[in-house]
Amino acid sequence: MNMKRINVFRNKGVRSTAVSSNPGSFESVAWGKINFEKAGGALVFAALLIVCSIAVGCSSDKPKSAASNDSSAMTQTPPATTPASVPAAPVIQAAAKPVHKKVRRAPVTLAYTDKSSGVTFQYPRKYSLKTGDAADKLVSSDPVPMDFVQPGGVAVAAVMVPEAAYPKSDLASAFFNVSVNKALTEEQCGEFSKSKPAATTDAAVPGGTAVPEETTTPAAAQPQPAKLMIGDMELLSSETLASQGTREEAAKYYHVFENGACYEFALKVTTADVENQGGTTHVDRGEVFKGLEKILATVKIKSVEDVAASEPAVSQSTAAATPAQ
């Protein structure tokens, strides 16, 4: 009933025409009209649903593609940082490898330099070096401390051979020492107080060369000291053999005049009585002298001015704390 009213209001012209021509067909026409309008509305509604679903589907597809692009971009980003972390493994392996340190061996020889006299030489590391008062005490303890013709000599340095170098032998002591006498002239430096001229076998000194004696020397004249060349230095040499109780000392002395002073280089070998000492043997003094002569072969005498110029300046406080050499 309500539906008929609606149609009456919407289709006045149709209703009037239908009523005037065929009053009995009003209801059928109106009902057909109603059915047509219902079917058309359903179609329109269905079309609207399709359009909306398509629109919604398109709008939903676009964010998915963007999201998929973002996700793919995010998944592709980590490989860019992967190479930076790759070197970490070799670093750990390198740190785990053992480090082999190079061991530096100690030098076989040591060098000595005396600033006041300009004397330099090298000596074995295992030998004992004494300077200043210690050297003077060692030299003064021998039967022939120094072989200058006049007093005034001062011991500069001494190098002692250790007892372990000749075990189970009668060697009491062996050393090389340097002394300087500034009170002698060059002529007096060529003389010796108690020694006798050394034989020409001194040429066996490593690096040394014996100077032949003059054949014109008269037979009645005193024999002249042997000469030995070490570098550009010409040394005069002599030998002594002294005894003190059961001790026996053989010594070789070498003199040279440099820097306005007389330099003496002494090689001394002392042996003790081996009686009633089981297991000891007599040491070969020649072998001991060869070891001391190797030190003599390295001797050099520089001018005091050159030594002072090559050495850095030392303050008085430092000089007082440094042992005398």
Summary of the structure (lengths in Angstrom):
residues: 325
radius of gyration: 59.6
end to end distance: 143.1
largest distance: 193.3
contacts: 833
relative contact order: 0.11
helix: 42%
strand: 26%
